[in-house]
Amino acid sequence: MYQRSNRAHELSADERAVYDTLDPSRMPKHVAIIMDGNGRWAGKRALKRFLGHQQGAESVQFVVETASRIDLPWLTLYAFSLENNLRRPKSEVSFLMKLLKSYLTSNVKRMNDNNIRMAYIGRTAELPEEVQDSMRWAEEQTARNTGTTLTLALNYGSRSEIVDSARSLLRNMLAEADQRGISLQDMLAAEGMEDAIRARIDEDQISANLYTAHMPDPDLVVRTSGEQRISNFLLWQIAYAEIFVTDRLWPDFRGPHLLEAIAAYQQRERRFGGLKDSQTDELVDTLEPADQVAAEISHLTTKTSI
């Protein structure tokens, strides 16, 4: 069970004020953040967009360090989407790649000091080679850390992730058939076509071939800048996640705001499609649907007349 962090004394006064109100038994294991609003932050100040991205990188380090101080096991940040790579001006994409490389090379010491481990998800093989080199270096330098795992979603799109999972499943089946020296169709037919397909393609298998197979699904998704959309982020994984939207732009987001999102999360009732025990009624088992409706109408009529 989650216990209060022995690093809580490192929190700022504002952070500690929120942290002390949290229930240790209801802390999320995985928080995912859609970092939005860098451009708007710069625009409101009549600054160039790149300065908004630069300030956003500062926010990343502040929030990550707060996460490490409260012993949050997993933090995933939507840093650079597949759509960003395809649709943003090349000059902006180039600057973002330089910013990413600079962030990784200049913050590894702080990550190690805070026991943070680096990881990545996305089609990272399509990023510039020098950026991939920096990513691998930062991952290797922090690999022995045992605290918060910071995962950056880079060149990431959830739909493409699901496609990649399906492709991986197909490759595995083809490899199995090849190993057995028969065609895929003959292999599946020998096992009963439908049964074989069901056994090899189900939710567990798709999950096991996602980029995130090694981590728990997010409990909480935070979206900054007030936008009410998921933006192709972890669509499969957040099926039952709680969503917290704040109007605050990402460059203004800090540790206290992460803790406020967790406080809001703790006020939610997570039922995963079920009901609380207090909401069940054993008498319903004895009723037919028409009887249930009649009983409810009778109850409401009686209550109204009183």
TIMI-591031 format. One line per field, with one value per residue (C-alpha): residue in three letters; x, y, z; residue number from 1. Coordinates in steps of 0.25 Angstrom, whole numbers, plus 5000, padded with zeros to 4 digits. Layout:
BEGIN
aa c(Ala/...)
u c(X/...)
v c(Y/...)
w c(Z/...)
i c(NUM/...)
This chain:
BEGIN
aa c(Met/Tyr/Gln/Arg/Ser/Asn/Arg/Ala/His/Glu/Leu/Ser/Ala/Asp/Glu/Arg/Ala/Val/Tyr/Asp/Thr/Leu/Asp/Pro/Ser/Arg/Met/Pro/Lys/His/Val/Ala/Ile/Ile/Met/Asp/Gly/Asn/Gly/Arg/Trp/Ala/Gly/Lys/Arg/Ala/Leu/Lys/Arg/Phe/Leu/Gly/His/Gln/Gln/Gly/Ala/Glu/Ser/Val/Gln/Phe/Val/Val/Glu/Thr/Ala/Ser/Arg/Ile/Asp/Leu/Pro/Trp/Leu/Thr/Leu/Tyr/Ala/Phe/Ser/Leu/Glu/Asn/Asn/Leu/Arg/Arg/Pro/Lys/Ser/Glu/Val/Ser/Phe/Leu/Met/Lys/Leu/Leu/Lys/Ser/Tyr/Leu/Thr/Ser/Asn/Val/Lys/Arg/Met/Asn/Asp/Asn/Asn/Ile/Arg/Met/Ala/Tyr/Ile/Gly/Arg/Thr/Ala/Glu/Leu/Pro/Glu/Glu/Val/Gln/Asp/Ser/Met/Arg/Trp/Ala/Glu/Glu/Gln/Thr/Ala/Arg/Asn/Thr/Gly/Thr/Thr/Leu/Thr/Leu/Ala/Leu/Asn/Tyr/Gly/Ser/Arg/Ser/Glu/Ile/Val/Asp/Ser/Ala/Arg/Ser/Leu/Leu/Arg/Asn/Met/Leu/Ala/Glu/Ala/Asp/Gln/Arg/Gly/Ile/Ser/Leu/Gln/Asp/Met/Leu/Ala/Ala/Glu/Gly/Met/Glu/Asp/Ala/Ile/Arg/Ala/Arg/Ile/Asp/Glu/Asp/Gln/Ile/Ser/Ala/Asn/Leu/Tyr/Thr/Ala/His/Met/Pro/Asp/Pro/Asp/Leu/Val/Val/Arg/Thr/Ser/Gly/Glu/Gln/Arg/Ile/Ser/Asn/Phe/Leu/Leu/Trp/Gln/Ile/Ala/Tyr/Ala/Glu/Ile/Phe/Val/Thr/Asp/Arg/Leu/Trp/Pro/Asp/Phe/Arg/Gly/Pro/His/Leu/Leu/Glu/Ala/Ile/Ala/Ala/Tyr/Gln/Gln/Arg/Glu/Arg/Arg/Phe/Gly/Gly/Leu/Lys/Asp/Ser/Gln/Thr/Asp/Glu/Leu/Val/Asp/Thr/Leu/Glu/Pro/Ala/Asp/Gln/Val/Ala/Ala/Glu/Ile/Ser/His/Leu/Thr/Thr/Lys/Thr/Ser/Ile)
u c(5000/5005/5011/5014/5027/5039/5043/5031/5040/5045/5032/5030/5020/5009/5011/5012/4999/4992/5000/4996/4981/4983/4979/4991/4982/4976/4988/4989/5000/5000/4997/4997/4998/4994/5003/4995/4996/5011/5007/4996/5004/5014/5003/4997/5011/5013/5025/5030/5024/5038/5039/5026/5032/5044/5036/5028/5041/5043/5030/5033/5045/5037/5025/5034/5042/5029/5024/5037/5036/5022/5027/5018/5022/5018/5017/5015/5015/5010/5022/5021/5010/5010/5001/5011/5022/5013/5006/5014/5024/5037/5044/5036/5038/5053/5053/5045/5055/5066/5059/5057/5071/5075/5065/5071/5085/5084/5075/5080/5088/5075/5068/5078/5078/5063/5063/5056/5056/5054/5046/5039/5027/5024/5030/5043/5051/5045/5052/5065/5077/5084/5071/5070/5085/5081/5069/5077/5088/5078/5071/5084/5089/5076/5073/5077/5068/5056/5047/5037/5038/5036/5031/5031/5021/5029/5024/5013/4999/4989/4983/4996/5000/4988/4991/5005/5000/4992/5003/5012/5001/5001/5016/5016/5006/5014/5027/5020/5014/5028/5034/5025/5027/5013/5004/4997/4984/4987/4992/4979/4970/4977/4973/4959/4960/4950/4956/4970/4967/4960/4972/4982/4975/4968/4969/4980/4988/4986/4990/5003/5007/5005/5016/5011/5011/5021/5013/5000/4989/4987/4978/4978/4979/4982/4979/4984/4979/4964/4962/4952/4958/4968/4976/4979/4986/4986/4972/4973/4979/4970/4957/4954/4964/4959/4960/4964/4964/4969/4969/4984/4993/5005/5016/5009/5006/5015/5015/5004/4995/4999/4995/4982/4979/4981/4973/4961/4964/4962/4948/4944/4937/4944/4934/4939/4925/4920/4912/4915/4909/4899/4894/4890/4876/4874/4859/4861/4865/4851/4845/4842/4846/4831/4829/4842/4836/4822/4829/4837/4825/4817/4828/4829/4814/4812/4824/4818/4804/4810)
v c(5000/5014/5021/5036/5039/5041/5052/5061/5070/5074/5080/5094/5100/5101/5087/5082/5089/5081/5068/5067/5067/5055/5041/5032/5019/5026/5031/5029/5020/5026/5040/5044/5059/5065/5077/5088/5103/5107/5115/5122/5125/5132/5139/5145/5151/5155/5146/5136/5122/5116/5123/5117/5103/5107/5111/5098/5090/5097/5093/5078/5078/5085/5075/5063/5066/5068/5055/5048/5055/5049/5035/5035/5022/5026/5039/5040/5053/5055/5063/5062/5055/5049/5060/5070/5064/5063/5076/5087/5096/5089/5101/5098/5083/5086/5095/5085/5074/5083/5086/5071/5068/5080/5076/5061/5065/5076/5069/5055/5059/5065/5052/5044/5053/5051/5036/5037/5027/5031/5024/5027/5022/5025/5023/5028/5022/5032/5044/5050/5041/5051/5052/5037/5037/5046/5039/5026/5032/5038/5025/5018/5028/5027/5012/5008/5018/5012/5024/5031/5026/5038/5034/5044/5041/5045/5044/5037/5035/5025/5020/5017/5010/5001/4999/4995/4985/4978/4978/4972/4961/4957/4957/4947/4938/4938/4935/4923/4918/4919/4912/4901/4900/4902/4914/4923/4919/4904/4907/4914/4904/4892/4898/4902/4916/4924/4918/4920/4935/4937/4931/4939/4953/4958/4970/4964/4961/4975/4981/4972/4978/4993/5002/5003/4988/4989/5000/5000/5008/5022/5025/5040/5048/5063/5073/5087/5099/5096/5088/5077/5066/5054/5058/5043/5040/5027/5024/5009/5011/5022/5014/5016/5027/5039/5052/5066/5078/5091/5105/5107/5107/5097/5107/5112/5098/5094/5084/5090/5088/5074/5071/5079/5069/5057/5063/5065/5050/5045/5051/5043/5029/5019/5008/5002/5000/4994/5000/5002/4992/5002/5004/4989/4984/4969/4970/4974/4959/4955/4965/4964/4977/4982/4979/4988/5000/4998/4998/5010/5018/5014/5018/5032/5034/5030/5039/5051/5049/5050)
w c(5000/4997/5009/5011/5004/5013/5003/5007/5014/5001/4996/4995/5006/4995/4991/5005/5008/4998/5000/5015/5011/5002/5006/5005/5002/4989/4982/4967/4962/4948/4944/4930/4925/4912/4912/4905/4903/4901/4888/4895/4907/4898/4889/4902/4905/4890/4890/4879/4880/4883/4896/4900/4898/4905/4917/4916/4917/4931/4935/4932/4941/4953/4951/4950/4962/4970/4965/4970/4984/4986/4981/4969/4962/4947/4940/4925/4918/4904/4899/4884/4876/4862/4857/4862/4854/4841/4842/4850/4842/4840/4847/4859/4859/4857/4870/4878/4874/4879/4892/4894/4892/4901/4912/4913/4913/4923/4933/4935/4947/4953/4949/4956/4968/4969/4966/4953/4942/4927/4917/4904/4896/4881/4867/4873/4861/4852/4860/4856/4859/4868/4876/4878/4882/4893/4897/4898/4906/4916/4917/4920/4930/4938/4937/4951/4957/4965/4967/4958/4943/4934/4921/4909/4898/4886/4871/4878/4873/4880/4868/4861/4874/4873/4858/4862/4873/4862/4853/4864/4866/4852/4851/4863/4856/4843/4851/4858/4845/4839/4851/4849/4834/4830/4825/4834/4829/4831/4845/4849/4842/4849/4862/4858/4851/4860/4873/4868/4865/4878/4885/4878/4877/4890/4899/4907/4894/4889/4902/4903/4889/4892/4895/4909/4912/4923/4931/4938/4931/4936/4947/4945/4932/4933/4922/4923/4915/4917/4904/4906/4897/4898/4885/4881/4895/4901/4896/4899/4913/4919/4917/4932/4936/4943/4935/4941/4932/4936/4929/4933/4922/4922/4924/4937/4942/4955/4966/4974/4962/4960/4975/4973/4961/4970/4981/4971/4967/4981/4981/4970/4971/4962/4959/4946/4941/4954/4966/4980/4990/4995/4981/4979/4983/4984/4983/4968/4965/4968/4958/4944/4936/4935/4950/4953/4945/4951/4965/4962/4957/4969/4978/4972/4972/4986/4990/4982/4988/5002)
i c(1/2/3/4/5/6/7/8/9/10/11/12/13/14/15/16/17/18/19/20/21/22/23/24/25/26/27/28/29/30/31/32/33/34/35/36/37/38/39/40/41/42/43/44/45/46/47/48/49/50/51/52/53/54/55/56/57/58/59/60/61/62/63/64/65/66/67/68/69/70/71/72/73/74/75/76/77/78/79/80/81/82/83/84/85/86/87/88/89/90/91/92/93/94/95/96/97/98/99/100/101/102/103/104/105/106/107/108/109/110/111/112/113/114/115/116/117/118/119/120/121/122/123/124/125/126/127/128/129/130/131/132/133/134/135/136/137/138/139/140/141/142/143/144/145/146/147/148/149/150/151/152/153/154/155/156/157/158/159/160/161/162/163/164/165/166/167/168/169/170/171/172/173/174/175/176/177/178/179/180/181/182/183/184/185/186/187/188/189/190/191/192/193/194/195/196/197/198/199/200/201/202/203/204/205/206/207/208/209/210/211/212/213/214/215/216/217/218/219/220/221/222/223/224/225/226/227/228/229/230/231/232/233/234/235/236/237/238/239/240/241/242/243/244/245/246/247/248/249/250/251/252/253/254/255/256/257/258/259/260/261/262/263/264/265/266/267/268/269/270/271/272/273/274/275/276/277/278/279/280/281/282/283/284/285/286/287/288/289/290/291/292/293/294/295/296/297/298/299/300/301/302/303/304/305/306)
